[in-house]
Amino acid sequence: QLEASKSFSKAFMERHGIPTARYGAFTDPEEACRYIRSAEFPALVVKASGLAAGKGVIVAKDQEEACQAVMDIMKDRAFGSAGETVVVEELLE
């Protein structure tokens, strides 16, 4: 599950004290966009939680682009069932 689900992996790391980027996991695109708009960090990464053949990650330049990525993944099903859950996290540099 660690490899197949980004939301599971993030929760696992959090539970075990493994350093990871701040994040939220969502099954509702509107809830994900609310999180994006209130995020305390400027750069965001949106990820389809499931396996997406290495293509399910969008590095957004701003909140608008991040919300559009959520809609593409969750509503337009850009990555099929891999996008039923999305992980939105801060971009670490």
N, C-alpha and C positions, 0 to 999 in steps of 0.2 A: 504493500500500500504506500510505502514511502515514495516510491518512484511513480506510481500511477495516479496519485492524488496530491496536488499541491496544497490543498486545504488541510488534508490529513497530516502532511509533512510539517506544515507551519505549526499546527497545534501540537504535534509531537515535540518539535524543537522547543516550543514555549513551555510545555510540561516538564521537560528535562533540563531546562536552563541553558539550552544551546543558543548562543547569540544568533539573532536573525533580524531582518528588517521589520519595522512596524508594519502591521497589515490588518486587513479585514477580509473575511470570506463571506460571499453572498450568493443566495439563490434567487434574489429579487433584484432586477436591474435598477429600479427606482431607489431602493435602499442603498445599492452600491454607489449610485450617483450622489446621494445625500452624503455618504461617507467621503467621497471624493471632494465635494464642495466644502466640507468642514475639516479636511485633513490639515494637520499642522505642518506638513512638509510640502515643499513646492514641486518636486518632481515625483511622478507616479509611474508604476509599472502595473499593467493589467494582464493577468494570466488566466487562460482557461485552466480550470483545476485538473481536468483529466488529461489523458494522453492525446496530443495533437500533432504527432510526427515532427516535433521540434518547431512548430510554427505558431503555437498558441500564446506568444508573448508579445505585447505591444508596449514600447517605452514611449509614454506620452509627454509632449512638451508642455502641456498645460491641462487644467481641469476639464476644459471643453473637449480636448482630444481624448482624455481618459474616459469621459462619459460616453463619447461616441464609440470608443473601443468596447466598452461594456455592452452597448446596444448592438454592435456588430456581432459580438460573441454570443450574447444571450438571446436577443430577439431575432436577429437575422441568421443565427445558428452557423456562423462562419466556420466553426470547428466541430459541428455536429454535437453529439452528446458530451464531448469533452468540455463544452461550455455551459453545461447545466449549472455549474457553480463557477464563480470567478473569484480570484484572489487579487486584491488591490493592495499594493505595498509601496513603501517609499523606495525611491531609487538611491542605492548606496553607491558612492563613488570612491 
